[in-house]
Amino acid sequence: MSNENTIAALLIERAGYERRGLADRVKAVDASLAAAGYEAPRPQRDASVSPTEARGRRTTKG
């Protein structure tokens, strides 16, 4: 099994454990992913929208 296939299978396995709330299994899969050379992508902040512009609408009057 190639490294890409291994990583793909581990990511699917991890998603299933995460859905079921099995945190200890998720950690074990994360360790296997790291051993396979996988680095999780980090979410990037959108610098074009300031926090004040990203506010939702008001839900109460006033």
C-alpha positions in Angstrom: 0.0 0.0 0.0 1.5 3.4 -1.0 1.9 6.2 1.5 -0.9 8.2 -0.1 -3.3 5.3 0.2 -2.3 4.7 3.8 -2.9 8.3 4.7 -6.3 8.3 2.9 -7.4 5.2 4.7 -6.3 6.7 8.1 -8.1 9.9 7.4 -11.3 8.0 6.8 -10.8 5.9 9.9 -10.1 9.0 11.9 -13.3 10.7 10.7 -15.4 7.7 11.8 -13.8 7.7 15.2 -14.4 11.4 15.5 -18.1 11.1 14.6 -18.5 8.4 17.3 -16.7 10.5 19.9 -13.8 8.1 20.4 -11.1 10.6 21.4 -8.5 7.9 22.4 -8.8 6.2 19.0 -8.5 9.6 17.2 -5.3 10.2 19.0 -4.0 6.8 18.0 -4.8 7.5 14.4 -3.2 10.9 14.6 0.0 9.2 15.8 -0.2 6.8 12.8 -0.8 9.7 10.5 2.3 11.6 11.8 4.4 8.4 11.4 3.2 8.2 7.8 4.4 11.8 7.3 1.0 13.5 7.2 0.7 17.1 8.5 -2.8 18.4 9.0 -3.5 21.6 7.1 -3.9 24.6 9.3 -7.0 26.8 8.8 -6.0 30.2 7.4 -7.7 33.4 8.7 -9.2 35.6 6.1 -7.5 38.9 6.7 -9.9 40.7 4.3 -12.7 40.6 6.8 -12.3 42.4 10.2 -14.0 40.9 13.2 -16.4 43.9 13.4 -17.5 43.4 9.8 -18.2 39.7 10.4 -20.9 40.3 13.0 -24.2 38.6 12.5 -27.5 40.4 12.5 -29.2 41.4 15.8 -31.7 39.0 17.2 -33.3 41.6 19.6 -34.6 45.1 19.1 -32.7 48.0 20.5 
